[in-house]
Amino acid sequence: MYLDDLKFTKTHEWVHLNKNNIGRIGITDHAQQRLGKILFVELPEMDRELEQFDAFFVVESESVLSEIYAPISGRVVTINEELDDDPTIINHDPYGDGWIVEVELSHESEIDDLMSYAEYGQFLEAGGNEE
């Protein structure tokens, strides 16, 4: 997976769409750096329906408890259960093995509401805060 293949939110989540209308979701490297060492993740349940930009799970780090937001709407079809045993995978590989869930998209057009890698880079350069 290449960063140019991902779409990003202003709350620092990413999604990668595959051919089967499935989106893999994670948090960005910027987000994991801000959080610090991740100690615990409260993963969503299978088949849970997510709504775009709504909080769908919680990450606890050494410094903060933080909600993570869904970049797209859809039904959770896969959970990265490895995070239960070692949540620091997110710190070490946020765009690879540190993915969180996969969802079956409800509205593919929502991807248009997200930023490209280049746009996300510009957003970070401008301070990386929501408007």
N, C-alpha and C positions, 0 to 999 in steps of 0.2 A: 504494500500500500504506500502510495506517495502522498505527501502533504497537499499537493495540488489536486488530489482526488477527493479531499475532504471539504465539508462546508462547516462554518463556524458560527457560534452565537456571540452576542455581546456579553453573555454571562460565562463565557470561556468553556463551552462544551463543543464537541465536534461530532459529526455524523459522516459515515461513509456508506453510500448506497451501492448495492450490488444489483445484478441483473434480475434477481427474483423478487424485487420490490421489498427487500429487507435492508434495514439500516442498522449499522453497528454504531453504537454511541459510546463516547468516552469524554474525559475532560482533557483540556489542553495542557501542554507543558507549562505554560504560564500559570494556569490554575494550580497545578500540583506544586509548583515552586512557591506560590503564595501561601498555600496551605501548610507546607512543611511536611514532615514525616507523617504519613497517614497510618493511623492506629486501628481504625475500624470502619467498615462500610455496612450500611443497612440497605441491602439490595431489595429491589421491588419483587413482588411475587410474579410467577409465570402467569400469563394471560391477562395481566393488568393492562387496562387501557390507559395510555398516556395522552395528554393533551399538550400541544405545542406550547412551550415556554412555561409550563406548570412544573413545580417541584415534584420530583418523583423518587428521590432517595437522598440519604444523608451520609456525609463523610465526616468522620471525627479525626482530627489531627492533633498534634501536640499543642497547637495553639488555638484551635477553633473547631466548632461544630458548624458545618456548612451544608446548606441544601444545594442539590444539583438539579438543574432544569432540563426538561426534554426539548431537544432541538426540533423534533418533529412529533406529530401525533401518530399513534399506532398501538398495536397489541404486542406485549412482551412475549417473544417466542424462544429466546435463549438468554440465560443468565451466566455470567462468568463466575462460576462457583469457586474458582481458584482464589478469588479475592477474599473469600471467607477465611481461608487458611493464611493468606499472605497479602493483606491490602497494600503493602508497600510496592507491589508490582506496578501500581499506578505511578508511583514516584520514579521507578526505574525505566518504565516503558509505556508512557501514557498513550502513545499512538499505535502500539502493538499489542503485547500480551496484557496490558492494563486496561483494555476495553471493558465496558461495564455490562451492557445488555445489547441484544439485537431485537429489533421490533419490525413487525410487518406494517408497512406504512398504510395509513388511512387516507392521506391526502398528499399525493406526490408533489402537487404544486407548492406545498409549504417549503420545499427546498429553495424556492425563489426568495423566501424571506431571510435567508441566511447569507453569510459572507463567504467569498472565496478565500483561499489562503492569502493572496495578495491584499485583498481588502482587510482581512483580519490583521495582517502585518501593519497596515496603515493605521488601523484602529488602535493597536498597541502603541505605535509610535506617538499617537495623539493622546496617550494617557491610559487607554484601555478601560475606560469607565463607561457604564451605560449612560445614555443621554437622558 
